[in-house]
């Protein structure tokens, strides 16, 4: 944290060999690692329950209006949220870095996320509540992604260079486990039974709305270890460099500093920018796998709504186990090879979904589970790669840019998904061309794989 952001002599990814840790230092590092890793499962219900399998499906249901109205509203909401994330994530991270308040900022954003999750309880199943639901969902998405950028930037602080991959994989894996448990509790407690726990029924969307309260409590309780264990360094450890460090001006001037930071990175750390561009493409494809997997399962392969939820639980289980396993492989062969291997297999499996779409639900279960096994490892290895090459002191900025680039092309998978369905309709006619959309996701993943060609392996810890 002591090196200057503009240090031209810094060689990212080549840290000096660390001194041997004492038993007390080793214990403290393990404690920090556990505290860091708990944030992922603690906030996972927002992704798994709210934005993927439960609330996002609820808000586009017939209770809120016509399909075109609700779907268009959701797409514009998420597009606007993506724009705000692209604008806010890098400067918030850079501001928190400079003031030495990354953990403090992460804590307040996490608490805000819990509040926003709980506030979804007030979104009744009526058309007049559509705008409220979309606004709360959009704000929560912004808060979640900006917080994730800060969280990712803490990876270097809790992991040794030789264990970045497995620690990153542990966080992702625990996140998937958290998603599984949260989905199971909600399914068993409120979604599946006619009368759920505490006498809750589905009238006026009450079963979904109570699930939002559950998510809020989950987020608050399971992230407590993170903020009990992790602490920001004393303010005295950060030198005040001028007026930009004053609270009233820091965030406003962060945009100017962001431009200077990008220019310095282009001059001194160009490989990082090349990787950020490549990761923007393939991460959008990875998101598309989960974002549209449920729609394909229901429309093309005939899954019921409950079947989609069960598939989602199984998908999180497979992804979690695979991510933790590939975290060990990451440390052995390097994150770049893990990413490329995952992308190749995802492209092959996506093509198989298209070719074998008439094979029934078993085809989707088998091929879909294989795809889920490689989404998490690619995401985790992407974060691991960046942590390995990130210059010390620039974690918040770099991971803010990571969030920004990830959202900069977030329209690609949805756009190409729709374009290929339109092509399928023009060729085949009828209304059963949902499976053509997988080719759009495959195209984005292929673009990311091609963009990874100039990306080099990060230097191995201790390399000469």
Secondary structure, DSSP 8 states (H G I E B T S, - for coil): --S-TT-TT--TT---------HHHHHHHHHHHHHHHHHHHHHHHIIIIIIIISHHHHHTSGGGS-HHHHHHHHHHHHHHHHHHHHHHHHHHHHHHHHHT-HHHHHHHHHHHHHHHHHHGGG--SSGGGHHHHHHHHHHHHHHHHHHHHHHHHTHHHHS-GGGHHHHHHHHHHHHHHHHHHHHHHHIIIIISSSS-GGG--SGGGHHHHHHHHHHHHHHHHHTHHHHHH-----GGGS---SGGGSHHHHHHHHHHHHHHHHHHHHHH-HHHHHHHHHHHHHHHHHHHHHHHHHHHHHHTS---HHHHHHHHHHHHHHHHHHHHHHHHHHHHH-HHHHHHHHHHHHHHHHHHHHHTGGG-HHHHHHHHHHHHHHHHHHHHHHHHHHHHH--TT-HHHHHHHHHHHHHHTTHHHHHHHHHHHHHHHHHH-SS--GGGHHHHHHHHHHHHHHHTTT------TT--
